[in-house]
Structures are given as structure tokens and as C-alpha cells.
Amino acid sequence: MNFPQTLVGALPIVLDQAVWNRARDSQPPLDEYYNSLFTTLGPQHWWPGDSPFEIIVGALLVQNTAWKNVEIAISNLRDARSLSPSAIRRMNLRRLERLIRPSGYFRQKARKLKAFCAFLQSEYGGSLKKMFATPTITLREKLLGICGIGPETADSILLYAGKHEVFVVDAYTKRILERHGWIDHKAKYDDVRWIFERRFPGNVAVFNEFHALIVNVGKTWCRPHQPKCEECPLGRYLEEGR
């Protein structure tokens, strides 16, 4: 994907002026955050995957592990010619566990993969196209009903594999906003998600790129301990927080 150097003018924000004024006065300057991060880091080319299903598998496997471990697990599935919903659905559970073992928590994750593929078959005849044609609110509730899939994973599937208009909230997002004084540690997932979704309504490209940029910030500068605020592209906004 080729993204412009700034958000303004290229990935337009369409908001009623009154709504914009209220949001500006009570919410973090997300457009400035985005522009600062994109100017510094450039496009992140997320989410890695050669197909929507591969992206879904990555979203299910990446919890509590590094992406490099997920890549090994996905490569194992590909080498076994099993990187498809039907192949995973038919596969012996123990064999699936062995293939995805590098991703960690492989027993739980194998069951998640099985549960998702069973859901896809029973609800949509195995068709991702039909699944992603479902309205976002309805599909999100269905995904959250699958054993082992929480809000972050469901929204990653919706956004990155299905191009649905949702923002993915992770620990990095909460950490940055909390350090900048915009939320507290008790903030609920959906409340944080709404902060982004009402600022950039319906802008899938921004949701995609912004989340990826935030992950980069969390890994590089905004660490749980000994953060590098003076080096961070968002460091200058710390004193502007509430």
C-alpha cells in the first residue's frame, strides 16, 4: 500500500464541524499523532499475509507471542498444504498442534483455529466472501461468540482480513493514551475503540495504518518500563495531555 506523508488531504476526515469541535476539546489530537508517526516511520504494510485466511490465522496465532514465531507456524501449515479452512477443519487436532507449536500456547490456539473453521463452515458454507459480506455489527458479535476469540482478535479479523470499518485496540494503544493522560487503566476496550472510530469515521485505510504505527511505537519507545519518551515521535504531546 502506498500512503501519503500526511493524513490531511489524502486520507480525508469527514466530520460535522460541531462534532469536530467537541471531539477536539475532549479527545487526544489523533490526527496530529497520526501525521507525526507517519512522517517519522512511513507505511507499515500491515497485516502480513498472502490471503484473507492467512491474515485470520495470523490474528489467531499472534496472541502472547512474537510475530516471527507466527511466521514459522504459518510456514509449517503452508508446507503441509494445510493453510485453508477445509484442511484445518479436517486435520487431526494433535497434528495441528504440532504444526503451530512455534507460536506458543499451541493447544489453545489449535482449538481456536478449529473453532473458527467450524464456525465458517456452519454459518457461511466455508466462504470468507459471504462471511465478510455480513454487516460489521452482526459479524463482530458472531466472531466474539467463537471460543477463544476476544475483541482485539475479532477486530483484527474484521479490519485486516475483511476491510471492515473498525479500529483495533491493543495494549500499546492503551499504554500510549494512558501515559498521555487521555484514559485511565480501567478504560474499557470499546470506549477506547470509539475514540478512534469517531475521529476517523469509516476510514479503513487510517484504521489499518494507525494501528500498525502504534504497535511500532509501543515496541520501540513506549515500553512498559523505562520508556524512551524523549526519542518518541509522540513525546512532545505528553505535556498536552489532560
C-alpha positions as CSV (number, residue, x, y, z in Angstrom):
1,M,0.0,0.0,0.0
2,N,1.2,3.5,-0.8
3,F,0.3,6.1,1.7
4,P,0.9,9.8,1.6
5,Q,3.2,11.5,4.0
6,T,0.4,13.2,6.0
7,L,-3.1,12.4,6.7
8,V,-4.5,15.8,5.8
9,G,-5.8,16.0,2.2
10,A,-5.0,12.4,1.3
11,L,-7.0,10.3,3.8
12,P,-9.7,12.8,4.5
13,I,-11.6,13.1,7.7
14,V,-15.2,14.0,7.3
15,L,-16.9,15.3,10.4
16,D,-19.6,17.8,11.2
17,Q,-17.9,20.9,12.5
18,A,-19.7,20.9,15.8
19,V,-18.8,17.3,16.3
20,W,-15.2,18.1,15.4
21,N,-15.1,20.9,17.9
22,R,-16.4,18.8,20.7
23,A,-14.1,15.9,19.9
24,R,-11.1,18.3,19.6
25,D,-11.8,19.7,23.1
26,S,-12.2,16.4,24.8
27,Q,-10.2,13.9,22.9
28,P,-6.5,13.4,22.1
29,P,-5.2,15.1,18.9
30,L,-5.2,11.8,17.0
31,D,-4.7,13.5,13.6
32,E,-1.5,15.1,14.8
33,Y,-0.4,11.8,16.3
34,Y,-1.0,10.1,13.0
35,N,0.8,12.7,11.0
36,S,3.8,12.6,13.3
37,L,4.1,8.9,13.3
38,F,3.6,8.5,9.5
39,T,6.1,11.2,8.8
40,T,8.7,9.5,11.0
41,L,8.0,5.9,10.3
42,G,6.3,5.7,6.9
43,P,3.9,3.0,5.8
44,Q,4.0,-0.2,7.9
45,H,2.4,-2.6,5.2
46,W,0.2,-4.4,7.7
47,W,-1.2,-7.0,8.1
48,P,1.3,-9.6,6.7
49,G,-0.4,-12.3,4.7
50,D,-1.0,-13.5,1.2
51,S,-4.7,-14.1,1.6
52,P,-7.6,-13.2,3.9
53,F,-7.4,-16.6,5.5
54,E,-3.7,-16.4,6.2
55,I,-4.3,-13.0,7.9
56,I,-7.0,-14.6,10.0
57,V,-4.7,-17.4,11.0
58,G,-2.0,-14.9,11.9
59,A,-4.6,-12.9,14.1
60,L,-5.5,-16.1,15.9
61,L,-1.9,-17.2,16.5
62,V,-0.2,-13.9,17.4
63,Q,-1.6,-13.5,20.9
64,N,1.1,-13.7,23.5
65,T,3.9,-14.3,21.1
66,A,6.3,-12.5,18.7
67,W,5.3,-12.3,15.0
68,K,8.5,-14.3,14.0
69,N,7.1,-17.3,15.8
70,V,3.7,-16.9,14.0
71,E,5.6,-16.8,10.7
72,I,7.2,-20.2,11.4
73,A,3.8,-21.7,12.4
74,I,2.2,-20.4,9.2
75,S,5.1,-21.7,7.1
76,N,4.6,-25.1,8.7
77,L,0.9,-25.0,7.7
78,R,1.8,-23.9,4.2
79,D,4.4,-26.6,3.8
80,A,1.9,-29.2,4.9
81,R,-0.6,-27.8,2.3
82,S,-3.0,-27.1,5.2
83,L,-3.3,-23.4,5.0
84,S,-7.1,-23.4,4.2
85,P,-10.3,-23.6,6.3
86,S,-11.2,-27.0,4.9
87,A,-7.7,-28.5,5.6
88,I,-7.6,-27.3,9.2
89,R,-11.2,-28.4,9.8
90,R,-10.3,-32.0,8.6
91,M,-6.9,-32.2,10.3
92,N,-6.3,-34.3,13.3
93,L,-6.0,-32.0,16.4
94,R,-2.7,-33.4,17.5
95,R,-1.1,-32.8,14.1
96,L,-2.4,-29.2,14.0
97,E,-0.9,-28.6,17.4
98,R,2.5,-29.9,16.2
99,L,2.4,-27.6,13.2
100,I,1.6,-24.5,15.1
101,R,3.7,-25.3,18.1
102,P,6.3,-22.5,17.4
103,S,3.5,-19.9,18.1
104,G,3.2,-20.9,21.7
105,Y,0.1,-21.9,23.6
106,F,-0.3,-24.3,20.7
107,R,-3.1,-26.4,22.3
108,Q,-5.4,-23.5,22.9
109,K,-4.6,-21.9,19.6
110,A,-5.2,-25.2,17.7
111,R,-8.7,-25.2,19.2
112,K,-9.2,-21.6,18.3
113,L,-8.4,-22.4,14.6
114,K,-10.6,-25.4,14.7
115,A,-13.5,-23.4,16.2
116,F,-13.2,-20.6,13.7
117,C,-13.1,-23.0,10.7
118,A,-16.1,-24.9,12.1
119,F,-17.9,-21.6,12.5
120,L,-17.1,-20.5,9.0
121,Q,-18.4,-23.8,7.6
122,S,-21.6,-23.9,9.6
123,E,-22.5,-20.2,9.2
124,Y,-21.3,-19.4,5.7
125,G,-20.6,-22.7,4.0
126,G,-16.9,-22.2,4.3
127,S,-17.0,-18.9,2.3
128,L,-15.0,-15.9,3.6
129,K,-16.6,-13.8,1.0
130,K,-20.0,-14.5,2.4
131,M,-18.8,-14.0,5.9
132,F,-17.3,-10.6,5.3
133,A,-20.4,-9.5,3.4
134,T,-22.2,-9.7,6.8
135,P,-22.8,-6.3,8.4
136,T,-20.0,-5.4,10.8
137,I,-22.0,-5.2,14.0
138,T,-23.6,-8.6,13.3
139,L,-20.3,-10.3,12.2
140,R,-18.4,-8.9,15.2
141,E,-20.9,-10.4,17.6
142,K,-20.7,-13.7,15.8
143,L,-16.9,-13.7,16.0
144,L,-16.9,-12.8,19.7
145,G,-19.1,-15.9,20.2
146,I,-16.4,-18.2,19.0
147,C,-14.5,-19.9,21.7
148,G,-11.2,-18.1,22.4
149,I,-11.8,-15.0,20.2
150,G,-11.8,-11.7,22.1
151,P,-12.4,-8.1,20.9
152,E,-8.8,-7.5,19.7
153,T,-8.7,-10.7,17.7
154,A,-12.2,-10.2,16.3
155,D,-11.4,-6.6,15.2
156,S,-8.1,-7.7,13.7
157,I,-10.0,-10.2,11.5
158,L,-12.6,-7.6,10.6
159,L,-10.2,-4.8,9.7
160,Y,-7.2,-6.6,8.2
161,A,-8.9,-9.6,6.5
162,G,-12.3,-8.2,5.8
163,K,-11.7,-4.4,5.4
164,H,-14.5,-3.6,7.8
165,E,-14.6,-0.2,9.5
166,V,-13.3,-1.0,13.0
167,F,-10.2,0.1,14.9
168,V,-8.1,-2.5,16.7
169,V,-7.2,-1.6,20.3
170,D,-4.3,-3.3,21.9
171,A,-2.1,-2.9,24.9
172,Y,0.1,-0.4,23.1
173,T,-2.8,1.8,22.3
174,K,-4.0,1.9,25.9
175,R,-0.5,2.4,27.2
176,I,0.1,5.5,25.0
177,L,-3.2,7.1,25.7
178,E,-2.9,6.4,29.5
179,R,0.6,7.9,29.6
180,H,-0.6,10.9,27.7
181,G,-3.4,11.4,30.2
182,W,-6.4,10.7,28.0
183,I,-7.6,7.4,29.6
184,D,-7.0,5.6,32.9
185,H,-6.0,2.0,33.3
186,K,-9.6,1.0,33.8
187,A,-10.7,2.2,30.4
188,K,-12.9,-0.3,28.5
189,Y,-11.9,-1.7,25.2
190,D,-14.9,-0.4,23.3
191,D,-14.6,3.1,24.8
192,V,-11.0,3.3,23.6
193,R,-12.0,2.0,20.2
194,W,-14.7,4.6,19.9
195,I,-12.2,7.4,20.5
196,F,-10.5,6.4,17.2
197,E,-13.7,5.5,15.3
198,R,-15.5,8.8,15.9
199,R,-12.4,10.8,14.9
200,F,-11.9,8.9,11.6
201,P,-15.4,7.6,10.8
202,G,-15.3,4.8,8.2
203,N,-11.7,5.3,7.2
204,V,-10.4,1.8,6.9
205,A,-7.0,3.0,5.5
206,V,-6.4,5.1,8.5
207,F,-7.5,2.4,11.0
208,N,-5.1,0.0,9.3
209,E,-2.1,2.3,9.2
210,F,-2.7,4.0,12.5
211,H,-2.8,0.7,14.5
212,A,0.3,-0.6,12.8
213,L,2.1,2.7,13.6
214,I,1.0,2.5,17.3
215,V,2.4,-1.1,17.5
216,N,5.7,0.2,16.2
217,V,5.7,3.0,18.9
218,G,4.9,0.5,21.6
219,K,7.7,-1.8,20.7
220,T,10.3,0.9,20.0
221,W,9.7,3.7,22.5
222,C,6.6,3.4,24.7
223,R,7.7,0.4,26.6
224,P,6.1,-0.8,29.9
225,H,9.3,0.0,31.8
226,Q,11.9,2.7,31.0
227,P,10.0,4.3,28.1
228,K,12.1,6.4,25.7
229,C,9.7,9.4,25.7
230,E,12.4,11.9,24.7
231,E,13.1,9.9,21.5
232,C,9.5,9.0,20.7
233,P,7.7,10.9,17.8
234,L,4.8,11.4,20.3
235,G,6.9,12.6,23.1
236,R,6.2,16.2,22.6
237,Y,2.5,15.6,23.1
238,L,2.9,14.3,26.7
239,E,2.6,17.7,28.3
240,E,-0.5,18.4,26.2
241,G,-2.4,15.5,27.8
242,R,-5.1,16.1,30.3
